[in-house]
Amino acid sequence: MKIGIGNDHTAVELKKEIMNHLKQRGFEVVNYGTDESVSCNYASQGETVSNAVVKGEVDCGIAICGTGIGISIACNKVKGIRACVCSEPFSAKLSKQHNNSNVLCFGARVVGSELAKMIVDEWVNATYEGGRHAERVQTIMDIENKNC
């Protein structure tokens, strides 16, 4: 699996830890975020990683800003993205199983590196269940198509 990762200036160090963690687990990781601590726009970073997912450059994405909220809102503005903000592993797992999320977001100021690794692990290990959830995901996509 190829995972794209984007971040703003608040998440440079956490991104590096997550990238190393994923690489140690055998994933290919593409860095779409900043490596500088100079203030940058989280919205642009979210858009970049989301576009990579939609274009098929990567299988899924991870986006990190201070809280995870702003970058997730930006990610969700890209047609075809189902980004979720998760601050604990259970929601991350269910976001993939039930909502077929394709971008995982969290906040560098909200979760520490070990918790972030657990969140990422649950998300990348989870599989979309389809079934009864497929109709709901399709409804979400229909709403997106109707309003874009």
Stockholm file with secondary structure:
# STOCKHOLM 1.0

chainA/1-148         MKIGIGNDHTAVELKKEIMNHLKQRGFEVVNYGTDESVSCNYASQGETVSNAVVKGEVDCGIAICGTGIGISIACNKVKGIRACVCSEPFSAKLSKQHNNSNVLCFGARVVGSELAKMIVDEWVNATYEGGRHAERVQTIMDIENKNC
#=GR chainA/1-148 SS CEEEEEECGGGHHHHHHHHHHHHHTTCEEEECSCCSCSCCCHHHHHHHHHHHHHTTSSSEEEEEESSSHHHHHHHTTSTTCCEEECSSHHHHHHHHHHHCCCEEEEETTTSCHHHHHHHHHHHHHCCCCCTHHHHHHHHHHHHHHHHC
#=GC SS_cons         CEEEEEECGGGHHHHHHHHHHHHHTTCEEEECSCCSCSCCCHHHHHHHHHHHHHTTSSSEEEEEESSSHHHHHHHTTSTTCCEEECSSHHHHHHHHHHHCCCEEEEETTTSCHHHHHHHHHHHHHCCCCCTHHHHHHHHHHHHHHHHC
//
